[in-house]
């Protein structure tokens, strides 16, 4: 079974191509057209979508015509999970944070795990005992911090992101 996972972020779309439980390919796409090229080349049986940039219904509709199996839209408040979501307001939780917690629980079963994800925002989240997502914190990422310091101070220049970040 081939599964394509899409993490639709504020800046880019990250994807992973799985064959059974093995990750075979991962990369970043900038457009829906580039994702379409991955679908044509990879020919997934199923797709899992997660987005912090907005609803996934148009993505799901576009993929429906190209993928024979299920299109799962990962929604923190309603998607069945292999872990307990202990977040107080699951309807406000970003899909990226909960998806990372599911991955951490799978990689580290039965163990407490701290997840740090640095992108547009820097997120630190906690999975307790490998089975309960407890939440964490979210703060501006490096680019947002640079912009804020430049905009809201009198003399600090706008710094650019190093190319490796």
MARGU-393574 format. One record per residue: z, x, y of N, C-alpha, C in turn. Coordinates in steps of 0.05 Angstrom, whole numbers, padded with zeros to 5 digits, always signed. Each point is the difference from the previous one (the first is absolute). Example, Ala and Ser with C-alpha at 12.3 -4.5 7.8 and 13.67 -1.06 7.14 Angstrom:
BEGIN
+00156+00264-00114+00000-00018+00024+00000+00018+00024/-00014-00007+00021+00001+00016+00024+00014-00015+00022/
This chain:
BEGIN
+00000+00017-00024+00000-00017+00024+00000+00018+00025/-00017-00007+00019-00002+00015+00025+00011-00018+00023/+00019+00012+00015+00012-00014+00022-00003+00016+00026/-00009-00013+00021-00002+00012+00026+00023-00011+00017/+00015+00018+00012+00022-00008+00018-00008+00008+00028/+00004-00019+00019-00006+00004+00028+00024-00003+00017/+00007+00020+00016+00022-00001+00019-00013-00001+00028/-00002-00024+00011-00013-00004+00026+00020+00005+00022/-00002+00023+00013+00019+00007+00020-00010-00005+00028/+00016+00008+00020-00007-00004+00028-00023+00018+00008/-00003+00023-00013-00020+00020+00008-00022+00003-00021/+00007+00001-00026-00020+00004-00021+00006-00017-00024/-00018+00001-00019+00004-00014-00026+00002+00022-00021/+00024+00001-00012+00003+00020-00022-00006-00015-00026/-00013+00014-00019-00005-00013-00025+00006+00018-00024/+00005-00012-00022+00005+00014-00025-00016-00015-00022/-00012+00016-00017-00015-00011-00023+00015+00007-00026/+00008-00020-00014+00016+00004-00024-00017-00008-00025/+00003+00016-00021-00011-00007-00026+00024-00003-00018/+00006-00024-00008+00025-00007-00013+00023+00009+00018/+00018+00017-00008+00022+00009+00017-00005+00027+00013/-00024+00010-00002-00006+00027+00011-00015-00002+00026/+00010+00013+00021-00013+00001+00025-00023+00020-00002/-00025-00009+00004-00023+00017-00004-00012+00010+00027/+00004-00015+00021-00011+00007+00026+00017-00012+00022/+00002+00014+00022+00013-00010+00024-00013+00012+00025/-00002-00016+00020-00013+00009+00025+00006-00020+00022/-00012+00006+00023+00003-00017+00024-00028-00010+00008/-00001-00026+00007-00025-00011+00010+00005-00010+00029/-00020+00000+00016+00002-00009+00028-00010-00028+00004/-00018-00010-00018-00013-00026+00004-00001-00016-00026/-00005-00026+00003-00004-00017-00023-00024+00008-00016/-00021+00011+00014-00024+00009-00014+00006+00023-00018/+00017+00019+00009+00008+00022-00017+00016-00009-00025/+00017-00020+00004+00014-00012-00023-00020-00013-00019/-00020-00013+00011-00021-00012-00016-00015+00020-00017/-00004+00024+00011-00013+00021-00015+00017+00009-00023/+00027+00001+00004+00018+00008-00021-00001-00021-00022/+00000-00026+00007-00002-00021-00020-00025+00002-00016/-00023+00005+00013-00025+00003-00014+00000+00023-00020/+00011+00022+00009+00001+00025-00017+00021-00002-00022/+00024-00010+00007+00022-00001-00019-00001-00023-00019/-00011-00023+00008-00002-00024-00016+00027-00009-00011/+00019-00006+00017+00027-00008-00010-00001-00028-00013/+00018-00003-00019+00004-00026-00013+00018-00018+00018/+00019+00012+00013+00019-00014+00017+00005+00015+00026/+00010-00014+00020+00007+00013+00026+00027-00010+00009/+00016+00018+00010+00026-00007+00013-00002+00008+00029/+00005-00019+00018-00002+00004+00029+00027-00002+00013/+00006+00019+00017+00025-00001+00017-00008+00007+00028/+00010-00015+00020-00008+00005+00027+00024-00003+00019/+00002+00019+00019+00018-00003+00023-00016-00007+00025/-00026-00001-00002-00017-00004+00023-00008-00029+00004/+00007-00017-00018-00007-00029+00002-00004-00012-00027/-00008-00026-00001-00004-00013-00025-00022+00013-00017/+00001-00004-00026-00019+00013-00018-00021-00020-00011/+00001-00025+00009-00018-00021-00011-00030+00007+00002/-00008+00011+00023-00029+00007+00003-00007+00023-00018/+00018+00020-00003-00005+00022-00019-00002-00011-00028/+00018-00018-00008+00000-00012-00027-00026-00015-00004/-00008-00016+00019-00025-00016-00003-00024+00018-00003/-00002+00022+00016-00022+00018-00003-00001+00014-00027/+00024+00006-00011+00001+00015-00025-00004-00019-00024/+00005-00026+00003-00002-00019-00021-00028+00000-00013/-00020+00003+00016-00028+00000-00009-00007+00025-00016/+00015+00021+00004-00007+00026-00012+00018+00008-00024/+00023-00013-00003+00020+00008-00020+00004-00023-00020/-00004+00005-00026+00002-00022-00019+00028-00010-00006/+00020+00016+00004+00028-00008-00006+00015-00011+00024/+00026+00004-00001+00017-00010+00021+00000+00017+00025/+00003-00014+00022+00005+00013+00026+00028-00008+00008/+00019+00019-00001+00028-00006+00006+00006+00008+00029/+00008-00019+00016+00009+00006+00028+00030+00004+00000/+00008+00025+00004+00028+00008-00001+00014-00011+00025/+00018-00020-00004+00015-00011+00022+00030+00001-00006/+00015+00015+00017+00028+00005-00006+00017-00025-00005/-00006-00022+00013+00017-00024-00003-00007-00017-00025/-00023+00005-00012-00008-00018-00022-00012+00013-00025/-00008+00025+00001-00012+00013-00023+00022+00007-00021/-00003-00009-00025+00019+00008-00021+00000+00031-00003/+00024+00011-00003+00003+00029-00001+00017+00009-00024/-00003+00024-00009+00016+00011-00021+00028+00010+00009/+00005-00003+00027+00026+00008+00011+00010-00024+00016/+00026+00001+00006+00012-00021+00017-00004+00008+00030/-00008-00019+00016-00003+00005+00028+00026-00009+00014/+00017+00019+00007+00026-00006+00012-00002+00000+00031/-00024+00000+00011-00003+00000+00029+00008-00028+00011/+00015+00000+00022+00011-00025+00010-00022-00020+00010/-00022+00011+00011-00021-00018+00010-00027+00009-00012/-00006-00007-00025-00024+00010-00014-00026-00008+00014/+00000-00022+00015-00024-00009+00013-00007+00019+00024/+00018+00017+00009-00005+00018+00022-00005+00029-00010/+00002+00004-00026-00002+00027-00012-00029+00008-00003/-00007+00024+00008-00027+00011-00003-00006+00004-00030/-00024-00008-00008-00009+00003-00027+00000+00029-00009/-00006+00018+00018+00000+00029-00006+00027+00010-00009/+00021-00010+00013+00027+00009-00007+00008-00010-00027/-00006-00025-00007+00008-00011-00025-00017+00012-00023/-00026+00004+00006-00017+00013-00020+00010+00028-00007/+00008+00015+00020+00011+00027-00005+00026-00002-00017/+00016-00021+00005+00024-00003-00016-00006-00006-00029/-00020-00016-00005-00008-00006-00027-00010+00026-00014/-00015+00015+00015-00010+00026-00011+00023+00019-00006/+00019+00002+00018+00023+00017-00004+00017-00008-00024/+00003-00026-00003+00015-00010-00023-00014+00006-00027/-00027-00001+00001-00015+00006-00024+00002+00030-00006/-00002+00017+00021+00001+00029-00004+00028+00010-00007/+00021-00014+00010+00027+00010-00004+00018-00023-00011/-00006-00010-00024+00014-00023-00011+00031+00005-00002/+00015-00020+00010+00029+00002-00002+00014+00019+00019/-00016+00012+00019+00012+00019+00019-00002-00009+00029/+00021+00006+00015-00001-00004+00029-00022+00017+00011/-00015-00011+00019-00023+00015+00011-00003-00006+00030/-00002+00021+00016-00007-00001+00028-00029+00005+00003/-00014-00019+00014-00029+00002+00004-00004+00007+00030/-00015+00020+00006-00007+00007+00028-00031-00001+00002/-00010-00017+00018-00028-00004+00004-00006+00005+00029/-00016+00020+00006-00007+00007+00028-00029-00005+00005/-00005-00020+00017-00027-00007+00008+00001-00009+00029/-00012-00023+00006+00002-00012+00026+00029-00003+00008/+00016-00008-00020+00029-00001+00002+00013+00018-00021/+00025+00008+00005+00015+00015-00020+00020-00019-00012/-00003-00004-00026+00017-00019-00014+00018+00014-00020/+00025-00007-00001+00019+00010-00020+00011-00024-00014/-00004-00002-00026+00010-00023-00015+00015+00009-00025/+00016-00019-00010+00018+00006-00022-00004-00019-00023/-00004+00012-00025+00000-00016-00024+00025+00007-00015/+00017-00020-00004+00026+00004-00013-00002-00003-00030/+00009+00020-00015+00000-00001-00029-00027-00003-00013/-00021+00004+00015-00027-00003-00011-00009-00028-00004/+00016-00019+00011-00007-00028-00005+00004-00019+00023/+00011+00009+00023+00005-00018+00022-00009+00014+00026/-00019-00013+00014-00008+00010+00027+00021-00009+00020/+00011+00019+00015+00021-00006+00019-00010+00001+00029/-00024+00010+00005-00009+00002+00028+00005+00028+00011/+00000+00002+00026+00004+00026+00012-00006-00001+00030/-00015+00020+00010-00005+00001+00028-00030+00005+00005/-00008-00007+00024-00028+00005+00008+00001+00009+00029/-00015+00021+00005+00000+00013+00027-00029+00008+00007/-00005+00005+00025-00027+00008+00008-00008+00027-00014/-00025+00002-00008-00011+00024-00011-00004+00021+00021/-00010+00023-00008-00004+00022+00019-00018-00006+00024/-00023-00012-00005-00018-00007+00021+00013-00019+00020/+00013-00020-00009+00014-00019+00018+00022+00013+00015/+00014+00019-00012+00022+00014+00014-00012+00018+00022/-00022+00013-00006-00013+00017+00021-00009-00017+00023/-00012-00023-00006-00010-00018+00021+00023-00011+00017/+00022-00008-00013+00023-00011+00015+00013+00021+00018/+00003+00024-00010+00012+00021+00016-00017+00007+00025/-00026+00000-00004-00019+00005+00022+00001-00023+00020/-00001-00024-00010-00002-00024+00017+00026-00006+00016/+00022+00004-00013+00026-00008+00012+00017+00022+00011/-00012+00023+00003+00013+00022+00014-00017+00010+00022/+00011+00014+00019-00014+00009+00023-00017+00024-00004/+00008+00018-00018-00013+00026+00000-00010+00010-00028/+00004-00016-00020-00008+00010-00027-00030-00006-00005/-00014+00021-00008-00029-00004-00006-00004-00016-00025/-00024-00012-00004-00007-00013-00024-00007+00021-00021/+00015+00001-00021-00005+00019-00022-00019-00013-00020/-00016+00016-00013-00018-00010-00020+00012+00006-00028/-00008-00016-00019+00008+00003-00027-00012+00026-00012/+00015+00016-00014-00012+00022-00014-00020-00010-00021/-00022+00014-00005-00021-00010-00018+00010-00005-00028/+00022+00012-00009+00009-00004-00028+00018-00024-00003/+00007-00014+00021+00019-00023-00002-00015-00025-00006/
